[in-house]
């Protein structure tokens, strides 16, 4: 008779050294607020057509600065869920993100920078305290102090000025006007090099306007000539706007051209 075969004991798989669980990435505080508000909008706490709490209410709720709240609201606006209306607050316009048009750029320097054959003819510098109108353009509270550089934008190949520019920077960056490349390089780049500040977000506005009488002669146009105004705000690492540029172009003096690509964004973006 054949002898019964005694089964060999089951082999244990080789033990693996347990690796420490990966630490979750720490989100910026404003992004945490964005995620919370996204969930609340989706759940119907803030319906379409309704208002989000005011900036001050959000500051009190999340125990953060107004700059952090504004960064969160700007992100919700970029995602197409909220629109911000002066005097009305932040209005919910959608409960989920939609297809958006995105400008594809190599880096920030490609975004609405003037060609290398243009330069600033610097006219004057001055200290400024923002009144209500200026504060709405600069994205700050009335009474905030700024240092302003005013200049004509010119071209190496055209005699007529292309635009009038007022550049507002925080007073602590005022010495940037001493930079050797002041006329050719954007001020935000020079602030980055001199002070180590970095642009974390840039916000742009375009609107139709008129040439004010005080700069009409310098631009070689009659007062009240149609114009295009471009406002560019640069936000640093702290969430504070450190530079705002207001540029007024007389009609038919300058054209912006950009290429846009359509893409879908998910909530995880």
GIVEN-V374306 format. One record per backbone hydrogen bond with DSSP energy under -1.0 kcal/mol. CO is the residue of the C=O (numbers start at 1). NH is the residue of the N-H. If there is no record, write none. Layout:
co = <CO:CO>
nh = <NH:NH>
//
This chain:
co = <28:29:30:31:32:33:34:35:36:37:38:39:40:41:47:50:54:55:56:57:58:59:59:65:66:67:68:69:70:71:72:73:74:75:76:77:81:81:83:85:85:89:90:91:92:100:102:107:108:110:115:117:119:121:124:126:128:130:131:132:133:134:135:135:141:144:146:147:148:149:150:150:151:152:153:153:154:163:164:165:166:167:168:169:170:171:173:174:175:176:179:181:183:186:187:188:189:190:191:192:201:203:205:207:209:211:212:215:216:222:225:226:227:228:229:230:231:232:233:234:234:235:235:236:240:242:243:244:245:246:247:248:249:250:261:263:266>
nh = <32:33:34:35:36:37:38:39:40:41:42:43:45:44:50:92:58:59:60:61:62:63:64:69:70:71:72:73:74:75:76:77:78:79:81:80:93:94:91:88:89:85:52:83:49:263:261:110:111:112:118:156:154:152:150:148:146:143:135:136:137:138:139:140:144:130:128:169:126:167:123:124:165:121:162:163:119:153:248:151:246:149:244:147:173:174:176:177:178:179:182:185:120:190:191:192:193:194:195:196:235:233:231:229:227:224:215:219:221:225:211:251:209:249:207:247:205:245:203:242:243:200:201:239:236:170:234:168:232:166:230:164:228:253:102:100:269>
//
